[in-house]
Amino acid sequence: MSSTLRFRRTALAVAAAAVLPFALAACSDSGSDSASSGKSSDAPAASQPATPDASMAMDKPFGPACAGVPAEGAGSFDGMAKDPVATAASNNPALSTLVAAVKQAGLVDTLNNAKDITVFAPTNDAFAKIPKADLDKVLADKATLTKILTYHVVGQKLTPKQLENGSFDTLEKTKLTTTGSGESYKVNDTANVVCGNVKTANANVYIVDTVLMPK
């Protein structure tokens, strides 16, 4: 009898040892299922804002200086999108010095008639960094002015993604480089994009805080 009891106890112990892992696994699976189902129900809520934000960074203007763009009218983002780039820039008060320089160089029609270009547009403050005597000298020299302005133009529409580590031929015939990610980009390691991915009828515009100089 004792040996039979021992055998039964051993069999029960073996059975329990065999069943217990499966029971634990089942519990953990159901727990993980419930946890994962809980997470999955939360996940869409967490991921939903991220996806539009990411697309927004790619599709819409970004950067601190964008806040200074008029909310409506010809100088707004919607207004600029309807006009070719030189005309669109003329409606943005922060680009008035650039527009004056473009007119001085006789490049209005060149820029307005170009197809699928990118313009790195220096702000008035960017031009203000140049000593007045030097700026006046450049504005009076059409060949030099044209060389500088065409260096700010690339013959294709560039997306923010392309700026992450880019090297592009300019209309001036030399290259400029871009680096960065997200909403922070630099051109030639010196100029910061302060309002990027602004759309006009024929161009993508990246407003920069420093005038670019051909090398």
Order of alpha helices (4+ residues) and beta strands (2+ residues): alpha-alpha-alpha-alpha-alpha-beta-alpha-alpha-alpha-beta-beta-beta-beta-beta-beta
